């Protein structure tokens, strides 16, 4: 994949392709409270990775740690 420079336009498809190709982790917290009392707390975590990378992580030259 070629590197993009600032002068080139980047579409959302190109951006998503790069994110899925390399993987991304998003995390966050949300707390719903009423009168200073926490009612609901949500711990949110999202792992975004391509299926091919998830099934074959060693295909990109990364050694499998479980291998002898």
C-alpha positions in Angstrom: 0.0 0.0 0.0 1.4 3.4 -0.9 1.7 6.2 1.7 -0.6 9.2 1.2 0.7 12.7 1.2 -1.1 15.8 2.5 -1.9 17.0 -1.0 -3.8 13.9 -2.0 -7.5 13.4 -1.2 -8.3 10.5 1.1 -11.7 8.9 0.9 -13.5 7.2 3.8 -13.0 3.9 2.1 -9.3 4.3 2.0 -9.3 5.3 5.7 -11.4 2.4 6.7 -9.2 0.0 4.7 -6.1 1.3 6.5 -7.7 1.0 9.9 -9.0 -2.5 9.3 -5.7 -3.6 7.8 -3.7 -2.5 10.8 -6.3 -2.9 13.5 -7.7 -0.5 16.0 -8.8 -0.5 19.6 -11.3 2.0 21.0 -12.3 2.2 24.6 -14.3 4.5 26.7 -16.6 4.9 29.8 -20.1 6.3 30.1 -21.7 7.0 33.4 -25.4 7.9 33.8 -26.1 9.6 37.1 -29.1 11.3 38.7 -28.7 13.8 41.6 -25.0 12.7 42.1 -25.9 9.0 42.3 -24.3 6.8 39.6 -27.1 4.7 38.2 -25.5 3.0 35.2 -21.8 2.6 34.3 -20.8 1.3 30.9 -17.2 0.2 30.1 -17.0 0.2 26.3 -14.3 -1.6 24.3 -14.2 -2.2 20.6 -11.6 -4.2 18.6 -11.6 -3.6 14.9 -9.5 -5.9 12.8 -9.8 -7.7 9.5 -10.9 -11.3 9.3 -7.8 -12.4 7.4 -5.5 -10.8 10.1 -7.5 -12.4 12.9 -7.3 -15.9 11.3 -3.7 -15.7 10.1 -1.7 -13.3 12.4 1.7 -14.7 11.3 1.0 -13.9 7.6 2.4 -10.3 8.1 5.8 -11.6 9.4 4.8 -11.5 13.1 6.1 -14.6 14.8 3.6 -16.7 16.7 4.6 -16.6 20.4 3.1 -20.1 21.0 5.4 -21.7 18.4 8.4 -23.7 19.9 
